[in-house]
Amino acid sequence: MSEPVRAYRLGAGTALELMGEDDRPVRRLQEITLFLKDTPAAARPCGGIGTWDRPAAQLGASSVNDGTLVVDPVGQRLWFRPGPVAR
């Protein structure tokens, strides 16, 4: 079964920001492609993020692989501590 997916690329000079509790960015991601999934009714029993009734997002590991990411699914929170800047 296939799912219709639309891809959107952020414009030049535009970044996706992961925000901290202080409303300041902890990570700016540029050259990002966003995918919008439109899960067909027949695929809904399979579950997954495309079946949720509220907006959600998935990030590739490469977005955070140079730091520490802690996820609390019960509290619906996550923490990210960037690692040292590569030179």
N, CA, C and O atoms as CSV, one atom per row, in Angstrom:
chain,resi,resn,atom,element,x,y,z
A,1,MET,N,N,0.858,-1.183,0.000
A,1,MET,CA,C,0.000,0.000,0.000
A,1,MET,C,C,0.894,1.233,0.000
A,1,MET,O,O,1.896,1.280,0.714
A,2,SER,N,N,0.542,2.203,-0.780
A,2,SER,CA,C,1.325,3.432,-0.813
A,2,SER,C,C,0.543,4.569,-0.163
A,2,SER,O,O,-0.687,4.586,-0.155
A,3,GLU,N,N,1.297,5.506,0.375
A,3,GLU,CA,C,0.690,6.696,0.990
A,3,GLU,C,C,1.075,7.912,0.180
A,3,GLU,O,O,2.241,8.071,-0.182
A,4,PRO,N,N,0.110,8.779,-0.113
A,4,PRO,CA,C,0.483,10.030,-0.782
A,4,PRO,C,C,1.310,10.901,0.168
A,4,PRO,O,O,0.937,11.097,1.325
A,5,VAL,N,N,2.422,11.413,-0.325
A,5,VAL,CA,C,3.304,12.259,0.471
A,5,VAL,C,C,3.673,13.478,-0.366
A,5,VAL,O,O,4.033,13.356,-1.537
A,6,ARG,N,N,3.579,14.647,0.246
A,6,ARG,CA,C,3.999,15.885,-0.414
A,6,ARG,C,C,5.250,16.392,0.273
A,6,ARG,O,O,5.338,16.380,1.501
A,7,ALA,N,N,6.216,16.835,-0.509
A,7,ALA,CA,C,7.474,17.351,0.035
A,7,ALA,C,C,7.519,18.862,-0.124
A,7,ALA,O,O,7.136,19.403,-1.161
A,8,TYR,N,N,7.989,19.529,0.909
A,8,TYR,CA,C,8.166,20.976,0.906
A,8,TYR,C,C,9.595,21.272,1.339
A,8,TYR,O,O,10.063,20.732,2.342
A,9,ARG,N,N,10.277,22.106,0.607
A,9,ARG,CA,C,11.645,22.492,0.951
A,9,ARG,C,C,11.625,23.917,1.473
A,9,ARG,O,O,11.017,24.796,0.863
A,10,LEU,N,N,12.288,24.148,2.598
A,10,LEU,CA,C,12.363,25.500,3.144
A,10,LEU,C,C,13.153,26.387,2.194
A,10,LEU,O,O,14.125,25.944,1.582
A,11,GLY,N,N,12.735,27.633,2.074
A,11,GLY,CA,C,13.399,28.580,1.199
A,11,GLY,C,C,14.790,28.945,1.688
A,11,GLY,O,O,15.121,28.771,2.861
A,12,ALA,N,N,15.591,29.450,0.774
A,12,ALA,CA,C,16.956,29.871,1.112
A,12,ALA,C,C,16.916,30.881,2.257
A,12,ALA,O,O,16.096,31.799,2.259
A,13,GLY,N,N,17.791,30.706,3.210
A,13,GLY,CA,C,17.861,31.616,4.346
A,13,GLY,C,C,16.846,31.327,5.438
A,13,GLY,O,O,16.825,32.015,6.459
A,14,THR,N,N,15.999,30.313,5.240
A,14,THR,CA,C,14.993,29.940,6.228
A,14,THR,C,C,15.484,28.714,6.986
A,14,THR,O,O,16.076,27.813,6.391
A,15,ALA,N,N,15.245,28.673,8.285
A,15,ALA,CA,C,15.689,27.548,9.094
A,15,ALA,C,C,14.542,27.014,9.943
A,15,ALA,O,O,13.633,27.753,10.322
A,16,LEU,N,N,14.600,25.740,10.228
A,16,LEU,CA,C,13.702,25.115,11.195
A,16,LEU,C,C,14.405,25.219,12.537
A,16,LEU,O,O,15.554,24.798,12.666
A,17,GLU,N,N,13.739,25.768,13.528
A,17,GLU,CA,C,14.365,25.943,14.831
A,17,GLU,C,C,13.736,25.007,15.859
A,17,GLU,O,O,12.514,24.915,15.971
A,18,LEU,N,N,14.589,24.319,16.601
A,18,LEU,CA,C,14.147,23.541,17.747
A,18,LEU,C,C,14.286,24.461,18.944
A,18,LEU,O,O,15.384,24.919,19.261
A,19,MET,N,N,13.173,24.732,19.609
A,19,MET,CA,C,13.139,25.746,20.659
A,19,MET,C,C,13.299,25.141,22.045
A,19,MET,O,O,12.817,24.044,22.325
A,20,GLY,N,N,13.984,25.879,22.902
A,20,GLY,CA,C,14.154,25.486,24.293
A,20,GLY,C,C,13.029,26.040,25.150
A,20,GLY,O,O,12.168,26.780,24.673
A,21,GLU,N,N,13.052,25.673,26.409
A,21,GLU,CA,C,12.006,26.139,27.326
A,21,GLU,C,C,11.997,27.648,27.482
A,21,GLU,O,O,10.980,28.231,27.856
A,22,ASP,N,N,13.126,28.283,27.196
A,22,ASP,CA,C,13.196,29.739,27.313
A,22,ASP,C,C,12.797,30.427,26.000
A,22,ASP,O,O,13.017,31.626,25.829
A,23,ASP,N,N,12.215,29.665,25.089
A,23,ASP,CA,C,11.784,30.167,23.774
A,23,ASP,C,C,12.942,30.669,22.922
A,23,ASP,O,O,12.751,31.519,22.052
A,24,ARG,N,N,14.126,30.158,23.163
A,24,ARG,CA,C,15.287,30.458,22.331
A,24,ARG,C,C,15.689,29.193,21.584
A,24,ARG,O,O,15.563,28.091,22.118
A,25,PRO,N,N,16.169,29.343,20.361
A,25,PRO,CA,C,16.546,28.144,19.599
A,25,PRO,C,C,17.742,27.420,20.215
A,25,PRO,O,O,18.729,28.051,20.592
A,26,VAL,N,N,17.649,26.102,20.313
A,26,VAL,CA,C,18.785,25.290,20.733
A,26,VAL,C,C,19.446,24.646,19.514
A,26,VAL,O,O,20.566,24.145,19.607
A,27,ARG,N,N,18.764,24.658,18.389
A,27,ARG,CA,C,19.309,24.114,17.146
A,27,ARG,C,C,18.587,24.758,15.976
A,27,ARG,O,O,17.360,24.866,15.980
A,28,ARG,N,N,19.348,25.188,14.973
A,28,ARG,CA,C,18.793,25.723,13.722
A,28,ARG,C,C,19.175,24.762,12.609
A,28,ARG,O,O,20.355,24.482,12.400
A,29,LEU,N,N,18.186,24.264,11.904
A,29,LEU,CA,C,18.417,23.319,10.819
A,29,LEU,C,C,18.067,23.987,9.498
A,29,LEU,O,O,16.942,24.448,9.305
A,30,GLN,N,N,19.035,24.035,8.593
A,30,GLN,CA,C,18.800,24.628,7.284
A,30,GLN,C,C,18.808,23.532,6.226
A,30,GLN,O,O,19.223,22.402,6.484
A,31,GLU,N,N,18.346,23.883,5.045
A,31,GLU,CA,C,18.252,22.931,3.940
A,31,GLU,C,C,17.428,21.712,4.344
A,31,GLU,O,O,17.826,20.569,4.117
A,32,ILE,N,N,16.284,21.978,4.942
A,32,ILE,CA,C,15.390,20.936,5.433
A,32,ILE,C,C,14.265,20.693,4.425
A,32,ILE,O,O,13.759,21.627,3.803
A,33,THR,N,N,13.890,19.441,4.278
A,33,THR,CA,C,12.721,19.089,3.492
A,33,THR,C,C,11.673,18.537,4.446
A,33,THR,O,O,11.955,17.620,5.218
A,34,LEU,N,N,10.468,19.089,4.399
A,34,LEU,CA,C,9.359,18.628,5.225
A,34,LEU,C,C,8.446,17.755,4.364
A,34,LEU,O,O,8.181,18.079,3.206
A,35,PHE,N,N,7.972,16.661,4.928
A,35,PHE,CA,C,7.080,15.755,4.206
A,35,PHE,C,C,5.735,15.723,4.906
A,35,PHE,O,O,5.660,15.494,6.114
A,36,LEU,N,N,4.689,15.950,4.158
A,36,LEU,CA,C,3.323,15.898,4.673
A,36,LEU,C,C,2.693,14.595,4.211
A,36,LEU,O,O,2.545,14.358,3.013
A,37,LYS,N,N,2.322,13.751,5.170
A,37,LYS,CA,C,1.722,12.458,4.853
A,37,LYS,C,C,0.206,12.573,4.905
A,37,LYS,O,O,-0.356,13.185,5.814
A,38,ASP,N,N,-0.427,11.990,3.942
A,38,ASP,CA,C,-1.885,11.931,3.910
A,38,ASP,C,C,-2.273,10.459,3.926
A,38,ASP,O,O,-2.493,9.849,2.880
A,39,THR,N,N,-2.352,9.899,5.131
A,39,THR,CA,C,-2.567,8.466,5.291
A,39,THR,C,C,-3.951,8.058,4.796
A,39,THR,O,O,-4.956,8.596,5.260
A,40,PRO,N,N,-4.013,7.109,3.854
A,40,PRO,CA,C,-5.311,6.647,3.376
A,40,PRO,C,C,-6.032,5.837,4.458
A,40,PRO,O,O,-5.392,5.251,5.331
A,41,ALA,N,N,-7.347,5.808,4.395
A,41,ALA,CA,C,-8.163,5.107,5.399
A,41,ALA,C,C,-7.739,3.650,5.564
A,41,ALA,O,O,-7.740,3.132,6.681
A,42,ALA,N,N,-7.381,2.988,4.480
A,42,ALA,CA,C,-7.005,1.573,4.552
A,42,ALA,C,C,-5.717,1.359,5.353
A,42,ALA,O,O,-5.498,0.262,5.866
A,43,ALA,N,N,-4.871,2.370,5.473
A,43,ALA,CA,C,-3.611,2.234,6.200
A,43,ALA,C,C,-3.737,2.619,7.669
A,43,ALA,O,O,-2.814,2.370,8.443
A,44,ARG,N,N,-4.840,3.210,8.067
A,44,ARG,CA,C,-4.995,3.664,9.451
A,44,ARG,C,C,-4.846,2.546,10.487
A,44,ARG,O,O,-4.277,2.795,11.550
A,45,PRO,N,N,-5.328,1.330,10.229
A,45,PRO,CA,C,-5.144,0.276,11.236
A,45,PRO,C,C,-3.683,-0.061,11.520
A,45,PRO,O,O,-3.378,-0.662,12.550
A,46,CYS,N,N,-2.784,0.316,10.626
A,46,CYS,CA,C,-1.360,0.033,10.811
A,46,CYS,C,C,-0.734,0.933,11.874
A,46,CYS,O,O,0.334,0.621,12.402
A,47,GLY,N,N,-1.393,2.048,12.189
A,47,GLY,CA,C,-0.871,2.973,13.194
A,47,GLY,C,C,0.207,3.869,12.626
A,47,GLY,O,O,0.360,3.979,11.409
A,48,GLY,N,N,0.945,4.502,13.500
A,48,GLY,CA,C,2.021,5.392,13.088
A,48,GLY,C,C,1.622,6.847,13.158
A,48,GLY,O,O,0.459,7.180,13.386
A,49,ILE,N,N,2.596,7.702,12.960
A,49,ILE,CA,C,2.418,9.140,13.108
A,49,ILE,C,C,1.376,9.693,12.134
A,49,ILE,O,O,0.722,10.691,12.435
A,50,GLY,N,N,1.217,9.066,10.986
A,50,GLY,CA,C,0.249,9.533,10.000
A,50,GLY,C,C,-1.198,9.329,10.410
A,50,GLY,O,O,-2.106,9.826,9.744
A,51,THR,N,N,-1.424,8.602,11.499
A,51,THR,CA,C,-2.795,8.347,11.947
A,51,THR,C,C,-3.205,9.216,13.129
A,51,THR,O,O,-4.351,9.154,13.574
A,52,TRP,N,N,-2.290,10.020,13.637
A,52,TRP,CA,C,-2.594,10.839,14.810
A,52,TRP,C,C,-3.596,11.925,14.469
A,52,TRP,O,O,-3.660,12.388,13.331
A,53,ASP,N,N,-4.378,12.329,15.462
A,53,ASP,CA,C,-5.400,13.360,15.234
A,53,ASP,C,C,-4.898,14.756,15.576
A,53,ASP,O,O,-5.689,15.698,15.626
A,54,ARG,N,N,-3.595,14.907,15.813
A,54,ARG,CA,C,-3.007,16.231,16.091
A,54,ARG,C,C,-1.680,16.338,15.353
A,54,ARG,O,O,-1.067,15.325,15.015
A,55,PRO,N,N,-1.243,17.553,15.106
A,55,PRO,CA,C,0.023,17.717,14.387
A,55,PRO,C,C,1.180,17.066,15.133
A,55,PRO,O,O,1.253,17.117,16.361
A,56,ALA,N,N,2.068,16.462,14.383
A,56,ALA,CA,C,3.239,15.808,14.962
A,56,ALA,C,C,4.373,15.865,13.941
A,56,ALA,O,O,4.158,16.164,12.766
A,57,ALA,N,N,5.557,15.578,14.405
A,57,ALA,CA,C,6.707,15.602,13.509
A,57,ALA,C,C,7.687,14.511,13.898
A,57,ALA,O,O,7.763,14.100,15.057
A,58,GLN,N,N,8.429,14.054,12.914
A,58,GLN,CA,C,9.520,13.121,13.125
A,58,GLN,C,C,10.791,13.783,12.589
A,58,GLN,O,O,10.775,14.396,11.522
A,59,LEU,N,N,11.870,13.658,13.325
A,59,LEU,CA,C,13.154,14.197,12.887
A,59,LEU,C,C,14.105,13.055,12.587
A,59,LEU,O,O,14.112,12.040,13.284
A,60,GLY,N,N,14.898,13.222,11.558
A,60,GLY,CA,C,15.946,12.250,11.286
A,60,GLY,C,C,17.037,12.366,12.334
A,60,GLY,O,O,17.296,13.456,12.845
A,61,ALA,N,N,17.675,11.258,12.657
A,61,ALA,CA,C,18.723,11.254,13.678
A,61,ALA,C,C,19.860,12.200,13.337
A,61,ALA,O,O,20.524,12.713,14.238
A,62,SER,N,N,20.096,12.442,12.060
A,62,SER,CA,C,21.196,13.334,11.693
A,62,SER,C,C,20.954,14.762,12.183
A,62,SER,O,O,21.889,15.562,12.234
A,63,SER,N,N,19.721,15.087,12.542
A,63,SER,CA,C,19.413,16.427,13.055
A,63,SER,C,C,19.959,16.651,14.455
A,63,SER,O,O,20.175,17.790,14.868
A,64,VAL,N,N,20.180,15.572,15.178
A,64,VAL,CA,C,20.591,15.689,16.584
A,64,VAL,C,C,21.736,14.748,16.945
A,64,VAL,O,O,21.986,14.517,18.128
A,65,ASN,N,N,22.442,14.197,15.945
A,65,ASN,CA,C,23.434,13.164,16.248
A,65,ASN,C,C,24.739,13.685,16.830
A,65,ASN,O,O,25.631,12.893,17.133
A,66,ASP,N,N,24.874,14.988,16.993
A,66,ASP,CA,C,26.099,15.527,17.576
A,66,ASP,C,C,25.872,16.049,18.986
A,66,ASP,O,O,26.674,16.830,19.499
A,67,GLY,N,N,24.801,15.628,19.605
A,67,GLY,CA,C,24.490,16.074,20.958
A,67,GLY,C,C,23.828,14.953,21.734
A,67,GLY,O,O,23.949,13.781,21.379
A,68,THR,N,N,23.131,15.318,22.789
A,68,THR,CA,C,22.421,14.357,23.619
A,68,THR,C,C,20.932,14.660,23.548
A,68,THR,O,O,20.511,15.782,23.827
A,69,LEU,N,N,20.142,13.674,23.181
A,69,LEU,CA,C,18.697,13.806,23.084
A,69,LEU,C,C,18.060,12.875,24.107
A,69,LEU,O,O,18.334,11.675,24.117
A,70,VAL,N,N,17.212,13.428,24.967
A,70,VAL,CA,C,16.490,12.641,25.970
A,70,VAL,C,C,15.008,12.833,25.711
A,70,VAL,O,O,14.529,13.964,25.627
A,71,VAL,N,N,14.272,11.723,25.584
A,71,VAL,CA,C,12.842,11.765,25.288
A,71,VAL,C,C,12.064,11.202,26.466
A,71,VAL,O,O,12.374,10.123,26.972
A,72,ASP,N,N,11.054,11.940,26.895
A,72,ASP,CA,C,10.142,11.508,27.962
A,72,ASP,C,C,8.758,11.377,27.338
A,72,ASP,O,O,8.008,12.353,27.317
A,73,PRO,N,N,8.395,10.193,26.827
A,73,PRO,CA,C,7.101,10.050,26.162
A,73,PRO,C,C,5.912,10.218,27.108
A,73,PRO,O,O,4.849,10.674,26.686
A,74,VAL,N,N,6.078,9.858,28.370
A,74,VAL,CA,C,4.980,9.995,29.322
A,74,VAL,C,C,4.696,11.473,29.589
A,74,VAL,O,O,3.539,11.893,29.595
A,75,GLY,N,N,5.740,12.255,29.807
A,75,GLY,CA,C,5.581,13.689,30.053
A,75,GLY,C,C,5.462,14.506,28.781
A,75,GLY,O,O,5.244,15.716,28.830
A,76,GLN,N,N,5.606,13.833,27.626
A,76,GLN,CA,C,5.516,14.484,26.317
A,76,GLN,C,C,6.494,15.644,26.199
A,76,GLN,O,O,6.134,16.741,25.771
A,77,ARG,N,N,7.751,15.377,26.592
A,77,ARG,CA,C,8.799,16.401,26.522
A,77,ARG,C,C,10.067,15.763,25.989
A,77,ARG,O,O,10.251,14.548,26.052
A,78,LEU,N,N,10.929,16.608,25.467
A,78,LEU,CA,C,12.260,16.140,25.117
A,78,LEU,C,C,13.267,17.223,25.430
A,78,LEU,O,O,12.945,18.411,25.466
A,79,TRP,N,N,14.488,16.788,25.653
A,79,TRP,CA,C,15.580,17.698,25.940
A,79,TRP,C,C,16.695,17.407,24.949
A,79,TRP,O,O,16.951,16.254,24.601
A,80,PHE,N,N,17.349,18.459,24.504
A,80,PHE,CA,C,18.482,18.308,23.603
A,80,PHE,C,C,19.616,19.194,24.083
A,80,PHE,O,O,19.434,20.396,24.278
A,81,ARG,N,N,20.783,18.601,24.275
A,81,ARG,CA,C,21.973,19.362,24.623
A,81,ARG,C,C,22.944,19.220,23.459
A,81,ARG,O,O,23.468,18.134,23.214
A,82,PRO,N,N,23.187,20.325,22.734
A,82,PRO,CA,C,24.124,20.251,21.604
A,82,PRO,C,C,25.512,19.841,22.079
A,82,PRO,O,O,25.936,20.184,23.183
A,83,GLY,N,N,26.207,19.101,21.225
A,83,GLY,CA,C,27.586,18.736,21.515
A,83,GLY,C,C,28.511,19.870,21.096
A,83,GLY,O,O,28.052,20.921,20.650
A,84,PRO,N,N,29.804,19.657,21.240
A,84,PRO,CA,C,30.754,20.693,20.833
A,84,PRO,C,C,30.645,20.960,19.336
A,84,PRO,O,O,30.347,20.058,18.552
A,85,VAL,N,N,30.885,22.184,18.958
A,85,VAL,CA,C,30.826,22.565,17.550
A,85,VAL,C,C,32.032,21.981,16.832
A,85,VAL,O,O,33.170,22.176,17.258
A,86,ALA,N,N,31.776,21.257,15.730
A,86,ALA,CA,C,32.865,20.676,14.950
A,86,ALA,C,C,33.605,21.776,14.193
A,86,ALA,O,O,32.981,22.706,13.681
A,87,ARG,N,N,34.885,21.676,14.123
A,87,ARG,CA,C,35.694,22.678,13.400
A,87,ARG,C,C,36.473,22.013,12.304
A,87,ARG,O,O,37.213,22.680,11.581
